[in-house]
Amino acid sequence: MFSTPKPNKIEDWECVYETSKEYDAQLAKSYLESRDIEVSILSKRDSSFEVNVGDMALIYVYVPNDYVEDAKKALEEWQNAESVDDEENE
């Protein structure tokens, strides 16, 4: 009946990251911009309700098609750095 929501198709742009947390999307955007990668965020969050789960809370990070591989590598580095920081703080 229901399927997993998918990012919108946007000509010449591809979704490289999705989250339900606004701050995660903003951090990813900042990290990619620090690497000179153009970034755009598409939020599906319903502003009428404070919903943080499900289809009404998804936030997508898009980059131009020419930067997809660079963005994916950068996001992988960013996520690995976050997990190392979490381990060090334990």
C-alpha positions in Angstrom: 0.0 0.0 0.0 2.6 2.6 1.0 6.1 2.7 -0.4 9.3 4.3 0.9 9.3 8.0 0.0 11.8 8.9 -2.7 13.5 12.2 -3.4 12.0 14.3 -6.1 13.6 14.1 -9.5 15.2 17.5 -10.2 16.8 18.1 -13.6 20.6 18.2 -13.4 20.6 17.6 -9.6 20.8 14.5 -7.5 19.9 13.8 -3.9 23.0 12.7 -2.0 21.7 12.8 1.6 18.4 12.5 3.4 17.5 13.0 7.0 14.5 13.8 9.2 16.6 16.4 11.2 16.9 19.9 9.9 20.2 20.5 11.7 21.7 17.3 10.0 20.8 18.7 6.6 22.3 22.1 7.5 25.5 20.5 8.7 25.8 18.4 5.6 25.1 21.5 3.5 27.8 23.5 5.3 30.3 20.7 5.0 29.7 20.3 1.3 29.9 24.1 0.7 33.2 24.2 2.6 34.4 21.8 -0.2 33.1 24.3 -2.9 30.2 22.0 -3.8 27.0 23.8 -4.7 24.1 22.5 -2.5 20.4 22.8 -2.2 18.0 21.5 0.5 14.5 20.4 -0.2 12.4 20.0 2.9 9.3 17.9 2.9 8.7 18.8 6.6 5.1 20.0 7.2 5.4 23.4 8.8 1.8 23.1 10.2 2.8 20.3 12.5 5.9 19.5 14.4 6.3 16.0 12.9 9.8 14.5 13.1 9.1 11.1 11.6 7.7 9.6 8.5 7.0 11.0 5.1 6.1 14.4 6.5 9.5 15.1 7.9 12.0 14.2 5.2 14.7 16.6 4.2 16.8 16.0 1.1 20.2 17.5 0.2 20.9 17.9 -3.5 24.0 18.6 -5.5 24.5 19.2 -9.3 25.1 16.0 -11.2 28.7 17.0 -11.9 29.4 16.9 -8.2 27.7 13.8 -7.1 30.8 11.6 -6.6 32.7 14.4 -4.8 29.7 15.0 -2.6 29.2 11.4 -1.7 32.9 11.0 -0.8 32.8 14.2 1.3 29.7 13.1 3.1 31.3 9.7 3.8 34.3 11.5 5.3 32.0 13.7 7.3 30.0 10.8 8.7 33.2 8.9 9.5 34.6 11.9 11.3 31.4 12.2 13.4 31.5 8.5 14.4 35.1 8.8 15.5 34.2 11.9 17.5 31.4 10.0 19.2 33.7 7.1 20.1 36.2 9.4 21.6 33.6 11.1 23.7 32.4 7.8 25.2 
